[in-house]
Amino acid sequence: MSEPGGAPRRLTLVADQIGSVYEIRLGGELDVGGCERLDRALDQASASDARRIRLDLEDLVFIDSAGLQAILRAKRRGDDDGGRLRMTRGTGEVRKLFELTAMDLVLPYE
C-alpha cells in the first residue's frame, strides 16, 4: 500500500513499558520487511517483568501474508508465555483481513 504520490508507508513500531503493561504499537504496513522488528520487540516484551503485553494494531493500515505469520507467531508466543499477550482488533483492511482469514476467532483480543 502506498501513500498519495506512490511512496510506501513504512512500519512504525513504538514499544515501552508503563507499570505492569508492556505495549507495542504498530503503524503503517506490516510486511516481510518489518516482521523481524516485531519479533525483536516481542522478545524484549517477553523478557520484561510486565504482567501484560499489549499489541496495539489500531494504526496499522496494511498487513501481508508475512505479517499475518508474524501475528500468529506472537499469538503462539503469548500462549507459551502464560497468556500475557492481548491485542487490539485493528481497523479497516487489517480488521477485514483478520475476519476473512478467521484469525479474528483465535487471536487474543482485549
C-alpha positions as protocol buffer text, in pm:
chain_id: "A"
residue {
  index: 1
  type: MET
  ca { x: 0 y: 0 z: 0 }
}
residue {
  index: 2
  type: SER
  ca { x: 127 y: 348 z: -73 }
}
residue {
  index: 3
  type: GLU
  ca { x: 68 y: 699 z: 40 }
}
residue {
  index: 4
  type: PRO
  ca { x: -64 y: 951 z: -213 }
}
residue {
  index: 5
  type: GLY
  ca { x: 215 y: 1002 z: -462 }
}
residue {
  index: 6
  type: GLY
  ca { x: 326 y: 637 z: -456 }
}
residue {
  index: 7
  type: ALA
  ca { x: 561 y: 631 z: -157 }
}
residue {
  index: 8
  type: PRO
  ca { x: 525 y: 316 z: 57 }
}
residue {
  index: 9
  type: ARG
  ca { x: 416 y: 352 z: 418 }
}
residue {
  index: 10
  type: ARG
  ca { x: 688 y: 217 z: 639 }
}
residue {
  index: 11
  type: LEU
  ca { x: 622 y: 24 z: 955 }
}
residue {
  index: 12
  type: THR
  ca { x: 632 y: 230 z: 1270 }
}
residue {
  index: 13
  type: LEU
  ca { x: 691 y: 44 z: 1594 }
}
residue {
  index: 14
  type: VAL
  ca { x: 695 y: 203 z: 1937 }
}
residue {
  index: 15
  type: ALA
  ca { x: 750 y: -17 z: 2241 }
}
residue {
  index: 16
  type: ASP
  ca { x: 755 y: 84 z: 2605 }
}
residue {
  index: 17
  type: GLN
  ca { x: 657 y: -43 z: 2945 }
}
residue {
  index: 18
  type: ILE
  ca { x: 428 y: 159 z: 3165 }
}
residue {
  index: 19
  type: GLY
  ca { x: 379 y: -6 z: 3500 }
}
residue {
  index: 20
  type: SER
  ca { x: 272 y: -365 z: 3453 }
}
residue {
  index: 21
  type: VAL
  ca { x: 190 y: -330 z: 3081 }
}
residue {
  index: 22
  type: TYR
  ca { x: 445 y: -360 z: 2800 }
}
residue {
  index: 23
  type: GLU
  ca { x: 289 y: -201 z: 2493 }
}
residue {
  index: 24
  type: ILE
  ca { x: 397 y: -244 z: 2132 }
}
residue {
  index: 25
  type: ARG
  ca { x: 222 y: 0 z: 1896 }
}
residue {
  index: 26
  type: LEU
  ca { x: 236 y: -72 z: 1524 }
}
residue {
  index: 27
  type: GLY
  ca { x: 150 y: 169 z: 1245 }
}
residue {
  index: 28
  type: GLY
  ca { x: 184 y: 179 z: 868 }
}
residue {
  index: 29
  type: GLU
  ca { x: 249 y: -152 z: 692 }
}
residue {
  index: 30
  type: LEU
  ca { x: 347 y: -484 z: 847 }
}
residue {
  index: 31
  type: ASP
  ca { x: 510 y: -682 z: 569 }
}
residue {
  index: 32
  type: VAL
  ca { x: 812 y: -908 z: 532 }
}
residue {
  index: 33
  type: GLY
  ca { x: 1043 y: -612 z: 592 }
}
residue {
  index: 34
  type: GLY
  ca { x: 900 y: -537 z: 937 }
}
residue {
  index: 35
  type: CYS
  ca { x: 846 y: -884 z: 1080 }
}
residue {
  index: 36
  type: GLU
  ca { x: 1192 y: -912 z: 1232 }
}
residue {
  index: 37
  type: ARG
  ca { x: 1141 y: -581 z: 1415 }
}
residue {
  index: 38
  type: LEU
  ca { x: 814 y: -709 z: 1557 }
}
residue {
  index: 39
  type: ASP
  ca { x: 974 y: -1037 z: 1663 }
}
residue {
  index: 40
  type: ARG
  ca { x: 1257 y: -850 z: 1842 }
}
residue {
  index: 41
  type: ALA
  ca { x: 1008 y: -622 z: 2019 }
}
residue {
  index: 42
  type: LEU
  ca { x: 810 y: -928 z: 2134 }
}
residue {
  index: 43
  type: ASP
  ca { x: 1133 y: -1090 z: 2260 }
}
residue {
  index: 44
  type: GLN
  ca { x: 1202 y: -781 z: 2469 }
}
residue {
  index: 45
  type: ALA
  ca { x: 845 y: -774 z: 2597 }
}
residue {
  index: 46
  type: SER
  ca { x: 860 y: -1142 z: 2693 }
}
residue {
  index: 47
  type: ALA
  ca { x: 1185 y: -1084 z: 2881 }
}
residue {
  index: 48
  type: SER
  ca { x: 1032 y: -796 z: 3078 }
}
residue {
  index: 49
  type: ASP
  ca { x: 860 y: -822 z: 3414 }
}
residue {
  index: 50
  type: ALA
  ca { x: 533 y: -688 z: 3268 }
}
residue {
  index: 51
  type: ARG
  ca { x: 221 y: -879 z: 3364 }
}
residue {
  index: 52
  type: ARG
  ca { x: 53 y: -790 z: 3032 }
}
residue {
  index: 53
  type: ILE
  ca { x: 187 y: -746 z: 2680 }
}
residue {
  index: 54
  type: ARG
  ca { x: -38 y: -532 z: 2461 }
}
residue {
  index: 55
  type: LEU
  ca { x: -1 y: -536 z: 2083 }
}
residue {
  index: 56
  type: ASP
  ca { x: -180 y: -226 z: 1951 }
}
residue {
  index: 57
  type: LEU
  ca { x: -272 y: -261 z: 1583 }
}
residue {
  index: 58
  type: GLU
  ca { x: -504 y: 40 z: 1556 }
}
residue {
  index: 59
  type: ASP
  ca { x: -267 y: 243 z: 1335 }
}
residue {
  index: 60
  type: LEU
  ca { x: -172 y: -47 z: 1110 }
}
residue {
  index: 61
  type: VAL
  ca { x: -311 y: 11 z: 758 }
}
residue {
  index: 62
  type: PHE
  ca { x: -177 y: -294 z: 573 }
}
residue {
  index: 63
  type: ILE
  ca { x: -61 y: -644 z: 653 }
}
residue {
  index: 64
  type: ASP
  ca { x: 63 y: -909 z: 409 }
}
residue {
  index: 65
  type: SER
  ca { x: 99 y: -1286 z: 449 }
}
residue {
  index: 66
  type: ALA
  ca { x: 436 y: -1248 z: 624 }
}
residue {
  index: 67
  type: GLY
  ca { x: 274 y: -1003 z: 864 }
}
residue {
  index: 68
  type: LEU
  ca { x: -8 y: -1249 z: 930 }
}
residue {
  index: 69
  type: GLN
  ca { x: 251 y: -1515 z: 1010 }
}
residue {
  index: 70
  type: ALA
  ca { x: 424 y: -1274 z: 1250 }
}
residue {
  index: 71
  type: ILE
  ca { x: 91 y: -1211 z: 1427 }
}
residue {
  index: 72
  type: LEU
  ca { x: 34 y: -1587 z: 1457 }
}
residue {
  index: 73
  type: ARG
  ca { x: 385 y: -1630 z: 1599 }
}
residue {
  index: 74
  type: ALA
  ca { x: 303 y: -1357 z: 1851 }
}
residue {
  index: 75
  type: LYS
  ca { x: -13 y: -1543 z: 1950 }
}
residue {
  index: 76
  type: ARG
  ca { x: 173 y: -1874 z: 1995 }
}
residue {
  index: 77
  type: ARG
  ca { x: 445 y: -1697 z: 2190 }
}
residue {
  index: 78
  type: GLY
  ca { x: 177 y: -1538 z: 2409 }
}
residue {
  index: 79
  type: ASP
  ca { x: 20 y: -1878 z: 2471 }
}
residue {
  index: 80
  type: ASP
  ca { x: 361 y: -2013 z: 2576 }
}
residue {
  index: 81
  type: ASP
  ca { x: 421 y: -1704 z: 2790 }
}
residue {
  index: 82
  type: GLY
  ca { x: 133 y: -1759 z: 3029 }
}
residue {
  index: 83
  type: GLY
  ca { x: -129 y: -1575 z: 2823 }
}
residue {
  index: 84
  type: ARG
  ca { x: 19 y: -1230 z: 2883 }
}
residue {
  index: 85
  type: LEU
  ca { x: -44 y: -1115 z: 2524 }
}
residue {
  index: 86
  type: ARG
  ca { x: -353 y: -919 z: 2429 }
}
residue {
  index: 87
  type: MET
  ca { x: -404 y: -725 z: 2108 }
}
residue {
  index: 88
  type: THR
  ca { x: -642 y: -479 z: 1954 }
}
residue {
  index: 89
  type: ARG
  ca { x: -854 y: -582 z: 1656 }
}
residue {
  index: 90
  type: GLY
  ca { x: -712 y: -326 z: 1416 }
}
residue {
  index: 91
  type: THR
  ca { x: -923 y: -122 z: 1178 }
}
residue {
  index: 92
  type: GLY
  ca { x: -1015 y: -107 z: 813 }
}
residue {
  index: 93
  type: GLU
  ca { x: -838 y: -351 z: 583 }
}
residue {
  index: 94
  type: VAL
  ca { x: -639 y: -509 z: 867 }
}
residue {
  index: 95
  type: ARG
  ca { x: -954 y: -597 z: 1057 }
}
residue {
  index: 96
  type: LYS
  ca { x: -1121 y: -725 z: 740 }
}
residue {
  index: 97
  type: LEU
  ca { x: -822 y: -948 z: 666 }
}
residue {
  index: 98
  type: PHE
  ca { x: -837 y: -1098 z: 1017 }
}
residue {
  index: 99
  type: GLU
  ca { x: -1206 y: -1171 z: 961 }
}
residue {
  index: 100
  type: LEU
  ca { x: -1151 y: -1312 z: 610 }
}
residue {
  index: 101
  type: THR
  ca { x: -882 y: -1550 z: 735 }
}
residue {
  index: 102
  type: ALA
  ca { x: -1083 y: -1635 z: 1052 }
}
residue {
  index: 103
  type: MET
  ca { x: -789 y: -1517 z: 1263 }
}
residue {
  index: 104
  type: ASP
  ca { x: -1036 y: -1297 z: 1449 }
}
residue {
  index: 105
  type: LEU
  ca { x: -1169 y: -1618 z: 1606 }
}
residue {
  index: 106
  type: VAL
  ca { x: -834 y: -1722 z: 1759 }
}
residue {
  index: 107
  type: LEU
  ca { x: -641 y: -1404 z: 1834 }
}
residue {
  index: 108
  type: PRO
  ca { x: -626 y: -1290 z: 2198 }
}
residue {
  index: 109
  type: TYR
  ca { x: -817 y: -962 z: 2171 }
}
residue {
  index: 110
  type: GLU
  ca { x: -870 y: -734 z: 2465 }
}
